[in-house]
Amino acid sequence: MLVATGCSKEVENNNIHLATGGTGGTYFAYGNALKDVAKQDSNIDMSIQMSAGSAANIRLIENNIVDMAIVQNDTLTDAFGGKGEFEGNPIKKTKAVAGLYTENYQIVVNKKLQLNSVEDLKGLRVSVGEEGSGVLKNAKNILKAYGLTVNDIDVRYLSFDDAATALKNGEIDAFFVTAATPTKAIAELADANVPIDILSLDDRAVRFLENSYDGYSVTTIKSGTYKGINKDITTVGVMAVLVANENVSANHIDAILNLLKTHHDSFNKISGDTLNIFDESALNSIDAPLHKAAAKWYSDNGITGVKPEIKADTLVRKTLNLDMYQTVAVAVLALFIGVMLKERIKFLTTFCIPAPVVGGMVFAVIFCILYAAGIIEINFDETLRNVCMVMFFTSVGFQANMKVLKSGGKGTFIFLALLLLLIILQNTLAVGLSKAIGISPLIGMCTGSIPMIGGHGTAGAFGPLLEDMNVEGATTLATAAATFGLVTGSLMGGPLANSLIKKKNLTATAVYEDDSMLVEEEIKHRREVSMYAPAVYQLTLAMGIGTVISFILSKTGMTFPVYIGSMIVAAIMRNISEYTDKFRIHMGEINDLGSICLSLFLGVAMITLKLWQLATLALPLFILLAGQTVLMFVFARFIVFKLMGSDYDAAVLAAGTCGFGMGATPNAMANMQAVTEKYLPSVKAFLIVPIVGSMFADFLNSLTITFFINFLS
């Protein structure tokens, strides 16, 4: 009985365990000040627990080890959304109570090293905060803004006090701090005449951080804040938030908020901030649900700045986690449903919409309804999706046959150049329109050549890459744009060619051309059952060697999709085979394997879409896609048609360009087939479009997208 009594949780007592941070940070000072006023003006007995920082504090609450904590708003947002360190495990018990003050990112360096930029930290001994801290997350983000990672520095994981001592003793060269200014650990260094400096962030880095991450805003550390630093420091900051376990009583929440209100001026002196924590804008910047007692307290005190979407997200929603085998099984079920629907709905076949997209969209809509109704959220393991993605794009690399490219003559090279130009124009337009309507250019990239030239496959590949760069819902946006492109490109191509042929009487210009190389290429795609195993080995070999190429490319500091090395190796292997005849690439079998992997990859990508993420971007998405539609029409009508000869073949090519320029090569072939069935054959068009569209479009597109993403980031 004694043991049971000791382990039980009292319904109500006056003890509050508050997690803060290290002794050199503002969390610790703020927490102790709150403890003192609680002892003075209330019956709350508060105890302070030091910790590694924000992420650790949230876990302490989730595990019922502490009752309340101070955390960074960006870390809280990630935890609530199940992102970052909390990937796939969104918090359930931690609720917001109040925004406290603005924390500034500070990069303290040894002044003797004469460092001028974050880029100068490369190779130096740098502390990035304790593991499990918000500081570590912020340090990674800042390094990323300059094209660096923790692998580019001699990394240490120290608390503020330990980092300050290590810098003073010459054991490290710099350390990151996220805290209110002046920060005790830094001030003590400056007062002791240790030669220190604080790095400013340049405008590009500030824009990157503001556009890429939630809760960041530009701030200035004024000259004289620290002894010996007589210049303004430009940086970014994030709000510190007081959070509590949902089981903390309403009486305690009321008491804490009353203390914060009564002693507001005193707390502002500790944080060095003038933030009015009871302003509605402060509440609106917290992207996590409020404790129900806190929401009532704000309402009773005439403060109404509680976001409707946060109220909605307080719904009790169960979570179902599927492993990688179950995920693929659902994707295959979606594929079968897609095939069945395509057989029954002519529209889907007419516009060449892939079966995984059809079935996957059905599942995505169902999952969206379950999520919106607060019934259940389903999380998927996407491990096999990535394997299938790499294998599919490796099979694309094997398509890059330079012999066939040459066989198409000058027209093929002109069309290839036009393809590259279209890719560049689509991305330039996406970025330009994004800036014009005030959204992140990386969001705009979700409607550029990723879904237009690339289609659903490239959308599924680059979406997660953009999500890693904190473009929320990138995969969903890109997939929606790809579906729009499939339909629009198919609707546009035939009428455009028909109009040109009739208006200019182009049937008189139709000519026969030699298609022997095309026939020879088709022969190489014949299948033999015994050759599927060697085809698998060739794909696997290219993928394995490709990882080395990808690793080498990553050392340039640029961001590359994981499959880029495998594509390059596959292209090299194909052309060595073509020009030496020393071995045979089993193209028919590789194409089949690639198609299977594409179907599985698309299936998983579609069922994991979070359609609710499209809501806030509906209008920008409409504007961006309208722009792409106009660009495609103008490009096909006035550039492709003119430069490809202004004849019958050029008109058919214009129709094909609309197909794969906004959808995929099957759409291009369907467009051209519809035109040629009505008028005359066009050997030139049916030779050039498959060569360029199937063999080189994805290859060139991936490289160009990679350049744009690295340029923007």
Disulfide bonds with the S-S distance in Angstrom:
none
